[in-house]
Amino acid sequence: MSLISAAHAAAASPTGSGGLSQILILVVFVVVFYFLLIRPQQKRAKEHQAMLSRLEAGNEVVTSGGILGRIVEIDDSFITVEIAPNVRIKVQKGQVTQLVPKGTYKGS
């Protein structure tokens, strides 16, 4: 009987807070993960959506493929971009990565 009680005593945690410290480490990890990865990505996505809602004909834009041009026509999910005189391409609205200042595109 003394052998069993000695084994039981050896298995017990000396402080009794091993589980609590593991949970605390996990919570700290989740909070750091949120502030370093999730929150900035959500902020960038919100800014991108706001920029897409401001698009209008005549704006000069750069697409995700690096194509610079002037918006000629806007649809719900596609825009038509003039990249050279009389050369127009249709791209998805979400592929516009940035608005550039007027005068950047000198296509005409």
Backbone as numpy.savetxt, mean C-alpha at the origin, in Angstrom:
# Nx Ny Nz CAx CAy CAz Cx Cy Cz
6.05 -42.19 45.29 5.24 -41.01 45.29 6.10 -39.74 45.29
7.22 -39.77 45.96 8.09 -38.60 46.00 8.72 -38.32 44.65
8.90 -39.35 43.81 9.45 -39.18 42.47 8.50 -38.37 41.59
7.21 -38.63 41.72 6.22 -37.92 40.92 6.13 -36.45 41.33
6.14 -36.18 42.62 6.05 -34.80 43.07 7.30 -34.01 42.70
8.46 -34.67 42.67 9.69 -33.98 42.27 9.65 -33.63 40.78
9.10 -34.52 39.96 8.99 -34.25 38.52 7.99 -33.13 38.27
6.91 -33.13 39.03 5.90 -32.09 38.88 6.47 -30.73 39.29
7.25 -30.70 40.33 7.86 -29.45 40.78 8.91 -28.95 39.80
9.63 -29.84 39.14 10.64 -29.44 38.17 10.01 -28.87 36.92
8.80 -29.32 36.56 8.13 -28.85 35.36 7.48 -27.49 35.57
7.23 -27.09 36.78 6.57 -25.82 37.05 7.52 -24.66 36.75
6.96 -23.58 36.26 7.74 -22.38 35.97 8.13 -21.70 37.28
9.37 -21.25 37.41 9.77 -20.63 38.66 9.02 -19.32 38.94
8.69 -18.54 37.90 8.01 -17.27 38.12 6.51 -17.39 37.90
6.09 -18.29 37.06 4.66 -18.46 36.79 4.13 -17.47 35.77
4.97 -16.66 35.13 4.49 -15.65 34.17 5.02 -15.91 32.77
5.40 -17.13 32.45 5.94 -17.45 31.13 4.93 -17.21 30.03
3.68 -17.61 30.25 2.63 -17.42 29.25 2.29 -15.96 29.04
2.30 -15.20 30.12 1.98 -13.78 30.04 3.03 -13.01 29.23
4.30 -13.34 29.43 5.35 -12.64 28.70 5.31 -12.98 27.21
4.93 -14.21 26.88 4.82 -14.58 25.46 3.67 -13.82 24.80
2.56 -13.67 25.50 1.43 -12.93 24.95 1.80 -11.45 24.79
2.51 -10.91 25.77 2.94 -9.52 25.69 3.88 -9.29 24.50
4.80 -10.20 24.26 5.71 -10.10 23.12 4.92 -10.15 21.82
3.93 -11.03 21.75 3.11 -11.15 20.55 2.33 -9.86 20.30
1.77 -9.28 21.33 1.02 -8.03 21.20 1.93 -6.90 20.73
3.12 -6.79 21.30 4.08 -5.76 20.89 4.47 -5.96 19.43
4.68 -7.20 19.02 5.02 -7.50 17.63 3.91 -7.07 16.68
2.66 -7.34 17.03 1.52 -6.96 16.18 1.42 -5.44 16.08
1.62 -4.73 17.18 1.54 -3.26 17.17 2.65 -2.67 16.29
3.86 -3.17 16.42 4.97 -2.69 15.59 4.70 -2.99 14.13
4.22 -4.19 13.83 3.89 -4.59 12.46 2.84 -3.64 11.88
1.83 -3.29 12.67 0.78 -2.38 12.21 1.35 -1.01 11.86
2.14 -0.43 12.76 2.64 0.93 12.53 3.73 1.00 11.47
4.48 -0.08 11.24 5.54 -0.03 10.25 5.11 -0.49 8.86
4.10 -1.34 8.76 3.73 -1.88 7.46 2.30 -1.57 7.04
1.34 -1.86 7.87 -0.06 -1.77 7.46 -0.53 -0.32 7.35
-0.27 0.48 8.35 -0.74 1.87 8.35 -0.16 2.70 7.21
1.15 2.66 6.94 1.66 3.43 5.80 1.09 2.96 4.46
0.85 1.66 4.32 0.30 1.16 3.07 -1.14 1.63 2.89
-1.92 1.65 3.96 -3.29 2.16 3.88 -3.30 3.65 3.54
-2.37 4.39 4.10 -2.28 5.83 3.82 -1.94 6.07 2.35
-0.98 5.28 1.82 -0.61 5.42 0.42 -1.78 5.07 -0.50
-2.52 4.03 -0.16 -3.67 3.62 -0.97 -4.74 4.70 -0.97
-4.97 5.33 0.18 -5.96 6.39 0.28 -5.54 7.60 -0.56
-4.26 7.96 -0.53 -3.75 9.07 -1.34 -3.88 8.76 -2.83
-3.62 7.52 -3.22 -3.72 7.12 -4.63 -5.18 7.21 -5.10
-6.12 6.76 -4.26 -7.53 6.85 -4.62 -7.97 8.31 -4.76
-7.49 9.17 -3.89 -7.82 10.60 -3.98 -7.26 11.21 -5.26
-6.04 10.82 -5.63 -5.43 11.33 -6.86 -6.23 10.84 -8.08
-6.68 9.59 -8.07 -7.46 9.06 -9.19 -8.80 9.77 -9.32
-9.39 10.15 -8.20 -10.68 10.84 -8.27 -10.53 12.27 -8.79
-9.34 12.85 -8.70 -9.10 14.22 -9.21 -8.72 14.26 -10.68
-8.54 13.10 -11.32 -8.13 13.10 -12.73 -9.20 13.74 -13.60
-8.74 14.52 -14.57 -9.64 15.12 -15.55 -8.90 15.29 -16.86
-9.65 15.49 -17.93 -9.05 15.66 -19.25 -8.12 16.87 -19.24
-6.96 16.70 -19.83 -5.98 17.77 -19.88 -4.86 17.59 -18.87
-5.07 16.77 -17.86 -4.01 16.49 -16.89 -2.89 15.70 -17.54
-1.69 15.93 -17.08 -0.53 15.17 -17.57 -0.17 14.14 -16.50
-0.01 12.89 -16.94 0.16 11.78 -15.99 1.30 10.86 -16.41
1.76 10.07 -15.45 2.72 9.01 -15.70 2.03 7.71 -15.27
2.11 6.68 -16.14 1.51 5.39 -15.81 2.53 4.52 -15.09
2.06 3.38 -14.59 2.96 2.47 -13.89 4.01 1.89 -14.82
3.77 1.92 -16.11 4.76 1.46 -17.08 5.77 2.53 -17.47
5.61 3.74 -16.92 6.55 4.82 -17.20 6.17 5.66 -18.39
4.96 5.51 -18.89 4.52 6.27 -20.06 3.99 7.63 -19.61
4.52 8.68 -20.22 4.10 10.05 -19.93 3.15 10.51 -21.02
2.05 11.12 -20.62 1.11 11.61 -21.62 0.07 12.52 -21.01
-0.82 12.99 -21.88 -1.90 13.89 -21.47 -3.22 13.14 -21.60
-4.06 13.27 -20.58 -5.37 12.60 -20.59 -6.26 13.31 -21.60
-6.86 12.50 -22.49 -7.76 13.03 -23.50 -9.21 12.70 -23.14
-9.42 11.50 -22.61 -10.77 11.05 -22.30 -10.73 10.18 -21.05
-11.77 10.32 -20.22 -11.86 9.54 -18.99 -13.16 8.75 -18.99
-13.03 7.47 -18.70 -14.17 6.57 -18.55 -14.23 6.14 -17.09
-15.14 5.25 -16.73 -15.22 4.80 -15.34 -13.97 4.05 -14.91
-13.48 3.14 -15.75 -12.32 2.34 -15.35 -11.12 2.50 -16.29
-11.28 3.21 -17.39 -10.18 3.41 -18.34 -10.03 4.89 -18.66
-8.80 5.26 -19.04 -8.55 6.61 -19.53 -7.81 6.50 -20.86
-7.99 7.48 -21.70 -7.26 7.54 -22.96 -6.19 8.60 -22.80
-4.95 8.19 -23.07 -3.79 9.07 -22.89 -3.13 9.30 -24.23
-2.89 10.57 -24.55 -2.17 10.92 -25.77 -0.68 10.97 -25.43
0.11 10.09 -26.09 1.53 10.02 -25.78 2.40 10.68 -26.84
1.81 10.98 -27.97 2.47 11.71 -29.06 1.35 12.28 -29.92
1.65 13.22 -30.79 0.58 13.75 -31.64 -0.11 12.63 -32.42
-1.42 12.55 -32.25 -2.28 11.55 -32.90 -1.96 10.11 -32.50
-1.31 9.90 -31.37 -1.06 8.56 -30.84 -1.70 8.49 -29.46
-2.76 7.69 -29.38 -3.50 7.58 -28.12 -3.54 6.13 -27.68
-3.40 5.93 -26.38 -3.51 4.58 -25.82 -4.55 4.61 -24.71
-5.16 3.47 -24.49 -6.15 3.34 -23.44 -5.53 2.51 -22.32
-5.53 3.05 -21.11 -4.97 2.34 -19.95 -5.99 2.33 -18.82
-5.82 1.37 -17.92 -6.69 1.32 -16.75 -6.42 2.52 -15.87
-7.46 3.04 -15.29 -7.35 4.23 -14.46 -6.40 4.00 -13.27
-6.43 2.81 -12.71 -5.60 2.50 -11.55 -4.12 2.42 -11.85
-3.75 2.38 -13.13 -2.34 2.30 -13.50 -1.66 3.66 -13.56
-2.42 4.71 -13.34 -1.82 6.05 -13.27 -1.14 6.17 -11.91
0.15 6.44 -11.93 0.90 6.50 -10.68 1.08 7.92 -10.16
1.13 8.90 -11.05 1.28 10.26 -10.55 0.83 11.29 -11.57
0.38 12.41 -11.04 0.10 13.59 -11.86 1.39 14.39 -11.91
1.71 14.89 -13.08 2.91 15.72 -13.22 2.49 17.15 -13.51
3.35 18.10 -13.23 2.98 19.51 -13.49 2.70 19.77 -14.97
1.79 20.68 -15.21 1.47 21.05 -16.60 2.73 21.56 -17.29
2.91 21.18 -18.54 4.08 21.57 -19.30 5.17 20.51 -19.32
5.01 19.46 -18.52 5.99 18.37 -18.52 5.93 17.61 -19.83
4.71 17.36 -20.30 4.49 16.65 -21.57 4.42 17.68 -22.69
5.33 17.56 -23.63 5.35 18.49 -24.76 5.05 17.73 -26.05
3.88 17.10 -26.10 3.54 16.26 -27.24 2.98 17.02 -28.41
2.48 18.24 -28.24 1.88 18.94 -29.37 2.52 20.27 -29.64
